[in-house]
Amino acid sequence: MSVVLLISGRGSNMQAILDAGIPVAAVLSNRADAAGLALAARRGVPAVVVEHRDFATREAFDAALAAAIDRYAPRLVALAGFLRVLTPGFVARYAGRLVNIHPSLLPEFPGLDTHARALAAGAKRHGCTVHFVTAQLDHGPIIAQAGVPVLPGDTEQALAARVLEQEHRIYPQAIRWFLDGQLAIEGERVRVKGAHAQLAAGDRA
């Protein structure tokens, strides 16, 4: 029933997942200086570094990362601020059990700088998305979304802070649904089973 988390930085979503009582087997990072590693260690969670700069190719790094993950035999691998584009082979290895949180209402604003792009586009609503990872960047089947209004005079930092609050709410919930067997991938869509279905639909609205 355990989860392995992949991080590259401070690990705020990692902390939200730990605070929610999700069973985390290990936290892995591609950066030895990721602040989240120390937090994981303080919480008694194994903190492992697989430094991407030690490998000549993405494929070699992903193979080493997969080997480190598989030592913990997780049911789910969750990207929590992991700032590496994963190779198709890695994604295929964990198909159906690899998830990510993205700071936009996908399919809007895939990629980087989402908050600045939302402001520049004049978006009236912005938010975050939990989705299954596929080989196409930020385009996997959507598990849940949460939106926030874009307010007059918003700065990138203010908007990002409101979105992050929602990330910390929906990511642990989506992971719990997965671990509880409540998610079914049906083509390009995710169905949330049972009593959670109405809540998931509300989050997407």
C-alpha positions in Angstrom: 0.0 0.0 0.0 3.0 2.3 0.1 4.0 5.3 -2.0 7.4 6.5 -3.2 7.6 10.3 -3.7 10.0 12.0 -6.1 11.1 15.5 -5.3 13.6 18.1 -6.6 13.2 21.0 -4.1 11.5 22.0 -0.8 8.9 19.3 -0.9 5.8 21.2 0.2 3.5 18.7 -1.5 5.5 15.9 0.1 4.9 17.4 3.5 1.2 17.6 2.8 1.1 14.0 1.8 3.0 13.0 4.9 0.8 15.1 7.1 -2.3 13.4 5.6 -1.0 10.0 6.9 -0.3 8.5 3.5 2.1 5.5 3.9 5.3 6.8 2.2 8.0 4.1 1.8 10.7 6.5 0.7 11.4 10.0 -0.8 13.8 10.1 -3.7 15.4 13.2 -5.2 17.6 14.0 -8.2 19.3 16.7 -6.2 21.4 16.2 -3.1 20.6 19.8 -2.0 16.8 19.3 -2.1 15.4 20.8 1.1 12.7 18.2 1.3 15.2 15.4 1.9 16.0 16.7 5.4 12.3 17.0 6.2 11.7 13.4 5.1 14.5 12.2 7.2 13.2 14.1 10.3 9.9 12.3 9.7 11.6 8.9 9.7 11.2 8.4 6.0 14.2 7.0 4.0 15.6 9.9 1.9 17.5 8.8 -1.1 19.5 10.8 -3.7 19.9 9.7 -7.3 21.9 12.7 -8.7 21.0 13.2 -12.3 24.3 15.0 -13.0 26.1 11.7 -12.4 24.6 10.2 -15.5 25.5 10.8 -19.2 22.0 10.3 -20.6 18.4 10.6 -19.4 18.0 6.9 -20.1 20.8 6.0 -17.7 19.5 8.3 -15.0 16.0 6.9 -15.3 17.2 3.4 -15.1 19.1 4.2 -11.9 16.0 6.0 -10.5 13.8 3.0 -11.4 16.2 0.7 -9.6 16.1 2.8 -6.5 12.3 3.0 -6.6 11.9 -0.7 -7.1 13.8 -1.5 -3.9 10.8 -0.2 -2.0 8.2 -2.1 -4.2 5.7 0.8 -4.1 2.1 0.5 -5.2 2.3 4.1 -6.5 5.0 6.6 -7.5 4.0 10.2 -7.0 5.9 13.2 -8.5 5.9 16.0 -5.9 7.8 18.8 -7.5 10.1 16.5 -9.4 11.7 18.8 -12.1 12.8 16.2 -14.6 11.2 15.1 -17.9 10.9 11.4 -17.7 11.7 9.1 -20.6 9.0 7.1 -22.3 10.5 3.9 -21.0 10.3 5.0 -17.4 6.7 6.2 -17.8 5.8 2.8 -19.4 7.4 0.9 -16.6 5.0 2.5 -14.1 2.0 3.0 -16.3 -1.2 3.3 -14.3 0.7 3.9 -11.1 2.6 7.1 -11.7 0.9 10.4 -10.8 1.8 14.1 -10.9 0.4 17.4 -9.6 0.6 20.3 -12.1 -0.1 23.9 -11.2 -2.7 24.7 -13.8 -6.2 23.5 -14.9 -5.0 21.1 -17.6 -5.1 21.0 -20.5 -4.5 24.8 -20.1 -0.9 25.9 -19.5 1.1 22.7 -19.6 4.8 23.1 -18.9 6.5 25.8 -16.8 5.7 29.3 -15.6 2.0 28.5 -15.4 1.0 31.3 -13.0 2.7 34.0 -15.1 1.1 32.6 -18.2 -2.4 32.5 -16.7 -2.0 36.2 -15.7 -0.7 37.2 -19.1 -3.6 35.4 -20.8 -6.2 37.2 -18.7 -7.5 34.0 -17.2 -10.4 34.4 -14.8 -9.8 31.1 -13.1 -6.6 29.1 -12.5 -5.8 26.1 -10.3 -4.1 22.7 -10.2 -4.5 19.2 -11.6 -3.6 15.7 -10.3 -3.2 13.4 -13.3 -1.7 10.1 -14.3 1.6 10.5 -16.1 1.9 9.5 -19.8 4.7 10.0 -22.3 3.1 13.3 -23.4 4.1 16.0 -21.0 1.3 17.1 -18.7 -1.4 15.4 -20.7 -2.3 12.2 -18.8 -5.8 11.3 -17.6 -7.1 13.7 -15.0 -7.9 12.4 -11.5 -8.9 15.7 -9.8 -8.7 19.5 -10.2 -9.2 22.4 -8.0 -9.7 26.0 -9.2 -9.2 29.4 -7.6 -10.3 32.8 -9.0 -7.8 35.1 -10.5 -8.3 38.4 -8.6 -7.8 41.9 -9.8 -4.3 43.0 -9.1 -3.0 39.5 -8.6 0.7 39.0 -8.7 2.3 35.7 -9.8 3.3 35.1 -6.2 -0.1 35.7 -4.7 -1.8 33.5 -7.3 0.8 30.7 -6.8 0.2 30.8 -3.1 -3.6 30.3 -3.5 -3.0 27.5 -6.0 -0.5 25.8 -3.7 -3.1 25.6 -0.9 -5.4 23.6 -3.3 -2.5 21.4 -4.3 -1.9 20.5 -0.7 -5.6 19.6 -0.4 -6.3 17.5 -3.5 -3.0 15.6 -4.0 -3.2 13.6 -0.7 -6.9 13.0 -1.5 -6.2 11.7 -5.0 -3.4 9.4 -3.7 -5.8 8.1 -1.0 -8.4 7.3 -3.7 -5.7 5.4 -5.6 -4.6 3.4 -2.6 -8.2 2.6 -1.7 -8.9 1.2 -5.2 -11.3 4.0 -6.0 -9.8 5.0 -9.4 -10.4 3.4 -12.8 -8.7 4.6 -16.0 -11.2 4.4 -18.8 -9.5 5.5 -22.0 -8.4 9.1 -21.5 -10.7 9.6 -18.5 -10.5 8.6 -14.8 -13.6 7.4 -13.0 -13.8 7.9 -9.3 -15.8 5.1 -7.8 -18.5 5.1 -5.1 -19.1 7.9 -2.6 -16.1 9.9 -3.8 -17.4 10.4 -7.4 -19.5 13.5 -6.6 -16.6 15.1 -4.7 -14.2 14.5 -7.6 -16.7 16.0 -10.0 -17.0 19.1 -7.8 -13.2 19.5 -7.7 -13.1 19.5 -11.4 -15.7 22.2 -11.8 
